[in-house]
């Protein structure tokens, strides 16, 4: 199912447009949980870890989580963070494959999927508190590798520098730029009209908290998470360029935003998924899987 240019751009900027479906994504799919983690693995973690798909209580809210695969001593747990307007279902196939070798979990943020609605505007502190609560219940004492798409990548990139005691590695799949507001203000002038102006208005409104997640998303400098392995993967098909008049500038701003994420670690790497638009884990799942498994392997060696 094809999306028009405006809808594609809005999704790329980590917001949702009502009634627009994901390209190449089966909305009815759900992650197929494997058998519960072994008692020995859970005992090593010192926790009764979440298995399958279920609701857990975090910070007084019901959060929908899904976990696949078994915990292994010395290996981090993979946590998948979906993009804006999405839910954990978008990672179903990826989670199933990754779960064949590692323990991997995904969750719906407040305002997304089957989780509770937020009580009011959310900040990165409150969203981070939910993520911490999820990690505690799905990973026990194990370190984690965060793999985030779009807005999920932005959240992971903001979270990691403040939680270096838990985050052992990062994979950012076409993550939203850390300076998205400034990028738009620079590339699309106030007197602009047409599709670019509409995308700008919608995106800025949602960055002010006008979305189901109600997450207020200010620009910020990229912090450092030390020397943890970080893989930054950007889309290779320059579809933002199709936006009339301002597309080329927005495409370049997006690419520049990906480079900014390299400041997360002295051990960062930037690559492109040549045959992908925004949903890299859907268009080229092997690219996402290989990157996540590399980071898991490297972070496990450093433990």
C-alpha positions as CSV (number, residue, x, y, z in Angstrom):
1,X,0.0,0.0,0.0
2,X,1.6,3.3,-1.1
3,X,1.6,6.4,1.0
4,X,1.7,9.9,-0.5
5,X,4.7,12.1,-0.1
6,X,3.3,14.2,2.8
7,X,2.2,11.1,4.8
8,X,5.6,9.5,4.2
9,X,7.4,12.6,5.4
10,X,5.3,12.9,8.5
11,X,6.0,9.3,9.5
12,X,9.7,9.9,8.9
13,X,9.5,12.8,11.4
14,X,8.1,10.5,14.0
15,X,4.5,11.5,14.0
16,X,1.3,9.7,13.0
17,X,-1.4,10.6,10.4
18,X,-4.8,9.1,11.0
19,X,-5.8,6.4,8.6
20,X,-2.4,6.0,7.0
21,X,-1.0,2.5,6.9
22,X,2.7,1.4,7.0
23,X,4.3,0.4,3.7
24,X,4.9,-3.3,3.6
25,X,3.9,-3.8,7.2
26,X,1.2,-6.3,8.3
27,X,-0.8,-4.4,10.9
28,X,-2.4,-7.6,12.0
29,X,0.8,-9.4,12.9
30,X,1.8,-9.9,16.5
31,X,5.1,-11.2,17.9
32,X,4.9,-15.0,18.6
33,X,6.2,-15.5,22.0
34,X,8.5,-18.5,22.6
35,X,8.5,-20.8,25.6
36,X,9.2,-19.1,28.9
37,X,12.8,-18.5,29.8
38,X,14.4,-21.4,31.6
39,X,14.3,-21.4,35.4
40,X,18.1,-21.4,35.6
41,X,18.3,-18.2,33.4
42,X,15.7,-16.5,35.5
43,X,17.4,-17.5,38.7
44,X,20.7,-16.1,37.4
45,X,18.9,-12.8,36.8
46,X,17.4,-13.0,40.3
47,X,14.0,-12.1,38.8
48,X,10.8,-13.8,37.5
49,X,11.1,-12.3,34.1
50,X,8.1,-11.4,31.9
51,X,7.4,-13.9,29.1
52,X,5.1,-13.7,26.2
53,X,2.7,-10.7,25.8
54,X,1.2,-9.2,28.9
55,X,0.3,-6.1,30.8
56,X,2.6,-4.9,33.6
57,X,2.3,-2.1,36.0
58,X,4.9,0.7,35.7
59,X,4.7,4.0,37.5
60,X,1.0,3.4,38.2
61,X,0.1,2.7,34.5
62,X,-0.6,-0.5,32.6
63,X,2.1,-1.1,30.0
64,X,1.8,-3.7,27.2
65,X,5.0,-5.7,26.8
66,X,6.0,-8.6,24.6
67,X,9.1,-10.8,25.3
68,X,10.6,-13.6,23.2
69,X,13.6,-15.9,23.6
70,X,15.6,-16.9,26.6
71,X,17.9,-14.9,28.8
72,X,21.5,-16.0,28.6
73,X,24.2,-15.4,31.2
74,X,26.6,-12.6,30.1
75,X,24.4,-11.3,27.2
76,X,22.3,-8.2,27.2
77,X,18.5,-8.2,26.7
78,X,17.4,-6.4,23.6
79,X,14.7,-3.8,24.0
80,X,12.9,-2.6,20.9
81,X,11.4,1.0,20.8
82,X,8.7,1.7,18.2
83,X,8.3,4.9,16.3
84,X,5.7,7.6,16.8
85,X,2.2,6.6,15.8
86,X,3.2,2.9,15.9
87,X,3.1,0.0,18.4
88,X,5.1,-3.0,19.3
89,X,3.4,-4.9,16.5
90,X,5.6,-3.2,14.0
91,X,8.5,-5.2,15.4
92,X,6.7,-8.6,15.4
93,X,8.8,-10.2,12.7
94,X,12.1,-8.7,13.8
95,X,11.4,-9.8,17.4
96,X,10.6,-13.3,16.3
97,X,13.9,-13.6,14.4
98,X,16.0,-12.0,17.1
99,X,14.4,-14.2,19.7
100,X,15.9,-17.3,18.2
101,X,19.3,-16.3,19.6
102,X,18.6,-13.7,22.3
103,X,16.0,-12.5,24.8
104,X,14.2,-9.6,23.1
105,X,11.3,-7.5,24.4
106,X,9.2,-4.7,23.0
107,X,6.6,-2.5,24.6
108,X,3.9,0.1,23.8
109,X,4.7,3.5,25.3
110,X,1.8,5.3,27.1
111,X,-0.6,6.5,24.5
112,X,0.4,3.8,22.0
113,X,-0.9,0.3,21.2
114,X,-2.5,-1.5,24.1
115,X,-0.9,0.5,26.9
116,X,-2.7,3.1,29.0
117,X,-3.2,6.7,27.9
118,X,-1.0,9.2,29.6
119,X,-2.6,11.4,32.3
120,X,-1.3,14.5,30.6
121,X,1.7,15.9,28.8
122,X,4.8,13.6,28.9
123,X,8.4,14.6,29.1
124,X,11.6,12.7,28.4
125,X,11.9,12.2,32.1
126,X,8.5,10.6,32.5
127,X,8.9,8.5,29.3
128,X,12.3,7.5,30.6
129,X,10.8,6.4,33.9
130,X,8.4,4.1,32.1
131,X,11.3,2.7,30.1
132,X,13.3,2.1,33.3
133,X,10.3,0.3,34.8
134,X,10.0,-1.9,31.8
135,X,13.7,-2.7,31.8
136,X,13.5,-3.7,35.5
137,X,10.7,-6.2,34.8
138,X,11.8,-7.7,31.5
139,X,15.6,-7.7,31.9
140,X,16.1,-8.1,35.7
141,X,19.7,-7.2,36.5
142,X,21.0,-7.8,33.0
143,X,22.3,-4.9,30.8
144,X,20.2,-4.0,27.8
145,X,20.8,-3.0,24.1
146,X,18.2,-0.5,23.0
147,X,17.1,-0.6,19.4
148,X,14.8,2.3,18.5
149,X,13.1,3.3,15.3
150,X,12.3,6.9,14.5
151,X,10.9,8.5,17.7
152,X,11.9,5.4,19.5
153,X,15.5,6.0,18.4
154,X,15.3,9.6,19.7
155,X,14.1,8.3,23.0
156,X,16.8,5.7,23.2
157,X,19.5,8.3,22.3
158,X,18.3,10.6,25.0
159,X,18.0,7.8,27.6
160,X,21.3,6.1,27.2
161,X,23.7,8.9,28.4
162,X,21.7,9.1,31.7
163,X,21.6,5.4,32.2
164,X,25.1,4.0,31.3
165,X,24.7,1.6,34.2
166,X,22.1,-0.3,32.3
167,X,22.5,0.5,28.6
168,X,25.3,-1.6,27.0
169,X,24.7,-0.7,23.4
170,X,22.4,1.2,20.9
171,X,21.0,0.7,17.5
172,X,19.2,3.7,16.0
173,X,17.1,2.9,12.9
174,X,16.5,6.2,11.0
175,X,16.1,7.9,14.4
176,X,14.4,11.3,14.5
177,X,17.0,14.1,14.4
178,X,18.0,15.5,17.8
179,X,17.4,19.0,16.4
180,X,14.2,18.4,14.4
181,X,12.5,21.6,15.3
182,X,15.5,23.7,14.3
183,X,15.9,21.7,11.1
184,X,12.4,22.5,10.1
185,X,12.6,26.2,11.0
186,X,15.7,26.4,8.9
187,X,14.6,24.5,5.9
188,X,11.0,25.5,5.6
189,X,10.4,29.3,6.0
190,X,7.5,30.7,7.8
191,X,5.9,32.0,4.6
192,X,6.1,28.6,2.8
193,X,3.0,27.0,1.4
194,X,2.1,23.6,0.1
195,X,3.0,20.1,1.3
196,X,6.2,21.2,3.1
197,X,4.4,23.8,5.1
198,X,1.7,21.3,6.0
199,X,4.3,18.7,7.1
200,X,6.1,21.3,9.1
201,X,2.9,22.5,10.9
202,X,1.8,18.9,11.7
203,X,5.2,17.9,13.0
204,X,5.8,21.0,15.2
205,X,2.3,20.5,16.7
206,X,3.1,17.0,17.6
207,X,6.5,17.9,19.0
208,X,4.6,20.3,21.3
209,X,2.7,17.3,22.6
210,X,-0.3,17.2,20.3
211,X,-0.3,13.4,19.8
212,X,-1.7,10.4,21.6
213,X,1.6,10.0,23.5
214,X,1.4,13.7,24.4
215,X,5.2,13.7,24.5
216,X,6.8,17.2,24.4
217,X,9.9,16.9,22.3
218,X,12.4,19.8,22.6
219,X,15.6,19.9,20.6
220,X,18.7,19.1,22.6
221,X,22.4,18.4,22.1
222,X,23.4,14.7,21.9
223,X,24.9,13.5,25.2
224,X,27.7,11.0,25.6
225,X,27.2,7.4,26.7
226,X,30.9,6.7,26.8
227,X,32.3,4.1,24.5
228,X,29.4,1.7,24.2
229,X,28.8,0.2,20.7
230,X,26.4,2.4,18.7
231,X,25.0,1.6,15.2
232,X,23.3,4.5,13.5
233,X,21.5,3.4,10.3
234,X,19.8,5.9,8.0
235,X,17.4,5.3,5.1
236,X,19.1,5.0,1.7
237,X,16.1,5.9,-0.6
238,X,15.9,9.7,-0.5
239,X,12.1,9.9,-0.5
240,X,11.9,13.2,1.4
241,X,13.4,14.8,-1.7
242,X,10.1,14.3,-3.4
243,X,8.5,17.0,-1.3
244,X,8.1,20.0,-3.6
245,X,10.5,22.9,-3.4
246,X,11.9,22.0,0.1
247,X,12.5,18.2,-0.2
248,X,16.2,18.3,-0.9
249,X,16.9,20.5,2.1
250,X,14.8,18.3,4.4
251,X,16.6,15.2,3.1
252,X,20.0,16.7,3.8
253,X,18.8,17.9,7.3
254,X,17.7,14.3,8.1
255,X,21.1,13.0,7.0
256,X,22.9,15.6,9.1
257,X,20.7,14.6,12.1
258,X,21.9,11.0,11.7
259,X,25.5,12.2,11.9
260,X,24.8,14.1,15.1
261,X,23.9,10.8,16.8
262,X,27.4,9.6,16.4
263,X,28.3,11.9,19.4
264,X,26.6,9.3,21.6
265,X,29.8,7.2,21.8
266,X,33.4,7.1,20.8
267,X,32.5,3.7,19.4
268,X,29.7,4.8,16.9
269,X,29.2,3.8,13.3
270,X,27.0,5.3,10.7
271,X,25.7,3.3,7.7
272,X,22.9,3.5,5.1
273,X,20.2,0.9,4.3
274,X,20.4,1.3,0.5
275,X,17.0,-0.2,-0.3
276,X,15.0,1.3,2.6
277,X,12.7,4.2,3.1
278,X,12.0,5.1,6.8
279,X,11.0,1.6,8.0
280,X,14.3,0.0,7.7
281,X,13.3,-3.0,9.8
282,X,10.4,-3.6,7.4
283,X,12.2,-2.8,4.1
284,X,15.5,-4.5,4.9
285,X,15.1,-6.6,8.1
286,X,18.4,-8.3,7.7
287,X,20.2,-4.9,7.9
288,X,18.5,-4.2,11.3
289,X,19.0,-7.8,12.6
290,X,22.7,-7.8,11.7
291,X,23.3,-4.5,13.4
292,X,21.5,-5.5,16.5
293,X,23.3,-8.8,16.8
294,X,26.7,-7.1,16.2
295,X,26.0,-4.7,19.1
296,X,24.8,-7.5,21.3
297,X,27.9,-9.5,20.6
298,X,30.3,-6.5,21.1
299,X,28.6,-5.4,24.3
300,X,28.6,-8.9,25.7
301,X,32.4,-9.1,25.2
302,X,32.9,-5.9,27.2
303,X,30.9,-7.1,30.2
